[in-house]
Amino acid sequence: MRALVGGLAVASAVAGLAVSVPGPAQAASRTPWHVTIAVARTTVTLGQKVRITGRVDRAAAGRLVRLYERGSAGRRWRYQRNALVHRDGGYTTYDRPSVNRRRQYRVVVPATHRHRKGVSATIVVDVYRWTTLTTLASVNDVDFDPTASVAMDGTGYPASLEVHVQHYPGAPTTQSIEFNLDHACTRFRGVFGLSDDSMTGSGATVTAAADGTAWFSRTFRVGQSEPNAVTWDVAPLKIRFASVSTVSDADGSGAVGTPQVYCEQP
C-alpha cells in the first residue's frame, strides 16, 4: 500500500510539473519587444561615425540589444555590436562604415521568458567620399588635360586640370574635357582660374556644366582664380569643363585646381 501511495504521489507531482511548463501556444502569446531606431544623419562622409539611438521598454533595462547592418535588401544581415539598454529604456550605439556605399541598419532585442524577439524598422544611411576627379577616367578630352599640378596666382594645386592651347591647322578654339559620374556623385568642389603658364595680358573664359546645364562661368585674367562648390539636386551622368582664350595673340590657359566630387559607390 505504501508503495502504491508513493507511486501515486510521484505521478501526481510529475503531472503537476508538466502542467506548469509553458507550451507552444503559451510561448506564442508572449508579446514581442518593441524597439525603435533612429540616426542623427542619413548621409555621412566616409570616416565619420553613424550614430544610432532608439528605445525599448523600460523592462529591458540592463539588457543588451544587437546592431546589424547590410549593404542592401536581399543581402544577409551582419552582426556589428551590442548596446546596453539604460534605465529609461533608451540605447545608443554606432557604426563606422569602411567603404562609401549605402548601408542598412536594424536593432534586435533577444527573446526572454516574457517577450518574443523584437526587431526594429530598417533605416538607410548613404555613405559618400570626396574623390579627386583626376583619378577617374576622362572622356572627350580636347586639350584640357589632367596634370600633376597647376599654379594660379602663385599658388600650386595638385591633381588638377589645365588647358594646353595648340596652334596647328584646324586646332580647336575651345578646349574641353568630360567625366562620366554615372549618377553617383552629388557635389563638386575646386578652384577655377587662369593658369600661370598663360601669356602676359591673356585671358580665358572657363565654364562647367552638368548634363548640359551650366553651373559656373567666368572670364579670368592672369593672376585670377575663384573657388567654387556646388550641390546638384539630381546627381548628373556627365560633367564638362571648357575654356576659351579671349585675347588675340595671347594664349590664356584655363584651369581647374584640385577638382573633387562627392560620390557613393553603387
Helices and strands as residue ranges (DSSP letters): H 2-20, H 24-28, E 31-32, E 38-39, E 43-45, E 50-55, G 58-60, E 64-70, E 78-84, E 90-95, E 103-109, E 115-116, E 118-119, E 123-132, G 133-135, E 138-142, E 144-152, E 155-163, E 174-180, E 185-194, E 203-210, E 213-221, E 225-231, E 238-245, E 254-263
